Amino acid sequence: MNLALKDIRHNLGRFSLTAAGIGMLLMIVMGMGGIYRGIIDDATLLVERVDADLWVVQRDTRGPFAEVSRVPPSLVHRVTAVPGVQSAREFVYHTIQREHHGNPLRIAVLGLDWPTDRGHWVPVIAGRGLRQAHYEMIADRSLGLVIGERLKLGKEFFTVVGITQGMISASGDGLAFFTVNDAKTIQSDVPPEAVRLERAAREARGQTFELSLQQPQVLENVERPSVELPAIPRSQISAVMVKLQPGIAEDTVRSIIGSWSDVSVYTRLGQETLLLRGTVEKARRQIGLFRVLLTVIATIIMALILYTLTLDKIHSIALLKLIGASNVVILGMILQQALLLGSIGYGVAYLIGSRLFPHFPRRVIITQQDLVQLAIIVAAISVLSSLFGIAKALRISPNEALT
């Protein structure tokens, strides 16, 4: 006869409620770790998928993900001319928010360097990739868009031709892939009134310019679009992605480009480090603190319950000692109850969490390593929480069975 199981049956209601409560706490602990892993995976997703060896960004910035970066498109040609560079591509990245069917829609816009980069690395699960230079987009499933749907961004309508899954930005927004020119058009879009005011300002400045006084026909250019004015540069890009030739030392090319006074160069690992130390670092610390607090709370609750169960059976423990039962039998009963309580709580946490976590707004990634680590933690807090009950049981005198 197992004394631990017999005692549990006697206090089944209290034991079941305690196991359920412990399970919910452990589920939150498990979820905190999964959310942290999801944040890390989202933050480094693009850096890993884009397949670039080096990132060339604006000087003294941590762009293009951790900080805004602006470099001229001509930088691509400069980088391509560096010995050891196999290819260089434009990279445009920014976030927008629009109204869609009456609800806010946040989109992380990523520009593909068409036609060099047609998005072959993008995991399309439905539809197809980009086949033309304008007015097509690939959207992540989390955006809620469907194939064939037309979305107005700026002054143009874009048709969803492909759907991806799991392509999320570091902030948790779904990614949408456009050509670079379309991405820059979306980024630089301004209302018609703003365009009119800018042209009026050009005309006002031109009227005081010496050349326009000598040649009045120069002022006719103020009504032309900005892209047609040679004095106004092209829209800037966020970064340049560099692919090195096989066998070329990364540090060699990096030192050459890094010597330029207008840019900074980061490796793939450097970009991941910037993201993890910047956008993810505070979240990691906060989630870690909550995990520690919840673990301590679970330990305290289990200790209190086991101590209460020990108090309820003081007379029974004293009687066992009176008839000659050893302390090992009594202590084994309390320890078995603690381990069983932790095991049931762990099972409840896993079963409920596996059904709830997929519905969270952010990705929750639970790995085998996390499950093993949590199992070890549960076993440790089960043993620690049983110490209070064990200490009380050791102080019980056999004579208390006669009172």
N, C-alpha and C positions, 0 to 999 in steps of 0.2 A: 504494500500500500504506500503510495506516494503522499506524504503529508502536505507538500506544497499544493498539489492538485486538489486534495480534499479541502484544504483551507480556502482555496480559490472558489470552489463550488459553494462553500458556505457564504462567501462574500462576493458572489458573482456580479451583482449589479454595480457595486462600487468599483470592482476590478475592471469591468468592461468600460465604464465611463472614463476611468483613468487611462486605460489603454487607448481609447478613442482620442482623448485630449492630448496625450503624448504623441499619438500618431499625427494629429493636425500640426502640432508644433514642429515635429520632425519633417513634415511635408514642407513647411515654410523654410526650414533650414536647408532642405534639399533644393527647393526652388530658388533660394538666394544664390546658391552655388551655380545652378543652371542659368540663372539670369546673368551672372557675371561672365560665365563662359560664352553666353550668347552675345553679350556686349563686345567681348574681345573678338569673337568670330566676325561680327558685323563690322567692327572697326578695321579689321585687317583684310576683309573680303576682297575689296577692289585691288589692293596692293598685290595680293597673291594671284588674282585671276587675270589681271591685265598683262602679265608676262613682260615686265620691263625690268632691265637690270639697273638702270640709273634714272633718277628724276631730276630734271633741271628746272629750278623755280626762281622766283624773284630773289634778289640778293637780300640776305639777312631776314628772310621769312621762313616759316616752317610749313609752307604750303605743299600741295594745294588742298589738303584735307584738314590739317590742324589750324591753318591760317589762310587768309586770302592772299593769292599770288597773281601777279600780272606780268606777263612777258610778251614781247612782240612775236607775231607768227614767223617773222624772218629768222628767229632763233633756230628754227628747225633746220634751215639750210646751213647755218654756222656749225651746228652740232654734227650734222651729217658729214661735213668736211673733215672732222677730227679723225686721225688714224685710229683704226680699231673699232669704229662705229659701224655696225651693220645696217641699222635703220633708225630713224627718228620720227616720232609721230606727235601731232598736236594733241593736247589734252585740255578739255573744257569741262568744268564741274561747278555747279551751283545749285541752290535749292530754291524752289518757288512754291507758292501756295495759291490755289485758285478755288473757286466755288464750282462744285460738280454735283448736279442734281440736288442742289440746296444744302450740300454738306461741304465742309472744308476738305481740300485735297492737297496734301503736301507731296511734292515730287522732287526727288534728287535727280537733276538733269545731268546726263553725262554725254559728251560729244565724242563721236567716233571719227577718226581722221579719214574720211571718205576720199578716194576709194581705196586707199592703202589698208585701212582697217574697216572691214565690213561687219565686225562683231562676230567673227568666227569663234571667239573664246566665250561668247555669251551663251549660257545654257538655255536654249529655247526649248520649251516643253510643248508648245502648241504654236501653230502658224509657221512663220519663216523669219529669216533675217531681213536686213535692209537691202533693197534692190535698186533704189534710186536715190539721188542726191538730196531730194527735198520731200517734205510733207509725209514722211513715214516715221514710225516710232515703235520701239519694242518696250513693253511695260511689264513690270513685275506683278505677279498675281495679287500681292497685298494692296495694290492700288485700286482693285475692284473694277478694272477696265476689261473689256472683252474684245476679241478679234473683230475687226471691222468697225469698231466704234470710232467716231471722229471727235477730237478734243480741240477746242480753240485755245491756243496759247499765243498771246500777242494779237497780231492781226491775221494770223494764218490758222488754218485747220489742219490737224495732223491725224492720220489714220493709224490705228493700232494694227500692226501686221504680225506681231509675235508676242508671246507671253513667256516670261521666265518665272522661276520660283526660287526663293531664298536670296535674291539679289537685293540686299538692304544696305543703306548707308550707315555710317557710324552713329547717327542720331536716330536710327530706326525708321527712316522714311524709305518708301519703295523707290527703286531706281527706274528711270526711263531712259532709253538709249536713242539718241538722234545723231544725225551727222553733225560735224563740228560747226558748219555754217548755220544750220538750223538752231543749234544750241546757243551760238553767239547771238543770233537774231532774237531768240526768246529772252536772253539775258539783257540785251540792249534795247528792248522794246520800250517805247515811251508813248504817252497819249498824244493825239494830234495837236492838242493845244500847246503841249510842251515843245513840239517841233516848231509850231508857228512862232512861239515866243523866242526860241533859239535863233530862228532865221531873222526875226526882227532885231535881235541883239546884234547879230552879225552885221546887218545893214547899218545899225547905229554906230558900231565901231568902225565900219568901212568908210563912213562919211567923214571921219576925222583922220583917215589914213592918207598920207601924202600921195601914194600911187593912185588911189581912187579919185583924188581931186584932179590929177593930171589925165587919167584915163577913166572916165565915168562908166564906161561899159563893163569895167571890172565888177561893179556892184551887181551886175546881172547874175553872177554866180551864187549870190547869197540864197537864192531860191532853190538851188539844186540840192539833192540829197547829200548828206555828209560823206557817203562812200564815194561820191563822184568828185569831191574836192581834193586835189592833190596835196594840199597843205595839211589835211587832217588824216592821221594814220589809220590803218585798218584796226578793227576791233582786236583787242589783245586776248590772249589765251591764258589758261591757268598754269600750264606747265608743258614741258617737252619730255616725252618718254623715250628712253634710249635703249636699244637692243644692241649688245656687243657681239662682235664676231667670235666664233668658237676659238678658245685658247688664248684670248686676249685678257690680260690682267685687268681686273676692275679698277684697282687703285691707279693704274697708269692713265687711263682715260679720265678718271675722276679728277686727278691732279691737273690735267690740262684744262678741262672745262672749268674747274674750280678756281683757276687763276684769273679767269675773266672777272672784271670788276662789277658787272651788272647781274650776275647770277650766283646761286648756290646750288650745290649738287648733293643729292642723297642717294644712298643705295636702297635696295628694297628693304633690307633689315633696318636701315636708318629710318625709313618712313614708318615702318611698323612700331619702332621704338618711340618715335614722336607721337604717334597716335595713342599708344598705351600709356605713356607717361603724361600725356596731356588730357585728352578727353575721357580716358578710362580710369586714370589713377584715383581721382576722388570717389568715383563710383565704386571702385574696388575696395577702398578703405571703408566706405560707409556700409557696403554689403558685408564686408568681413566683420565689422563691429556688430551689426545686427545678428549675424550668425553666432558670434560668441555669446551675445546676450540671450538669444533664444536657447542656446545649448545650456547655459547656466540656469535659465528658468526651468527647462525640462528636468534638469538634475534636481533642482529644489523641489519641484512638484512630486517627482518620483520618490525622493527621500521622505517627504512629508507623508505621502500615502503609505509607504512601507512602514514608517514609524507608527502611523495610526493603526495599521493592521497588526503590528506587534503589540501595541497597547491593548487592543481588543482581545488578544489571546494570552494575556499575562497568566491567567489562571491555568490555561491549557499547557503553556510552556513550563510553568512550575510543576504541574502534575507529571509532565514527561520527565523532568529532572528527578522528581521524587521516586518514580518507578525505575530509575536507573538509566534513562536515555542520555547519551553523551552530548556534549556541546556541539560536536561535529554534525550530528543529526539535526539539531535545532538550527544551527547556523546554515547548514545546507538547504533547509527548507526556506529560509528567508532569502538566501542568494538565488535559489531556483525561481522564486517568485519575482525577484527583481529582473533576472534575465528573461523570463517569460514575458513580463510586462514590456521590457524593451523590445523584444522580438516581435510581439504583436503590434506595438506602436510603429515599428519599422515597416512591417507589412502593410499596415493601414496607410502610412505615408506614401509608400511606393504605389499602391493600387489607386489611391485617390489622385496623387500627383500625375501619374501617367495619363489620366483622363482629363485633368484640368489644365496642365501645362500647355498642350497644343493650342488652347484657346486664349492664351495670354497675348496682350498687344505686342510685346517684345518676345523674341525667340528665347526659349528655355532649353538649353542643351545639357542633358544629363548623360555623363559618360560612365563607363564601367568603373573607372578609377574613382569617380565621385561616390558611386554606390558602395564600393568597398571601404572607402574612407569613412563614410557615414556609418556603415555597419560597425567599424572599429570604435568610432566615437560613441555609438549607442551601447556597445558592450562595456566601454569604460565608464560611462555615466550610470549604467545599471549597477555595476560593482560598487561605485562610489556611493550611490544613493542607498545601497543596502547596508552600508556601514553604520548608519544611525540606528536602524532596527537591530543590527547585530550587537551593537554596543548596549542597547537597552536589554536585549535578551540575555546577555552575559551577566547583567546585574540582577536578574530575577532570582530570588532565593526559592528553593524547593519548599520552604515552610509556608510560602504564600498560597500553596494549594490547600492548606489546612484552615485558612482563614475564611 
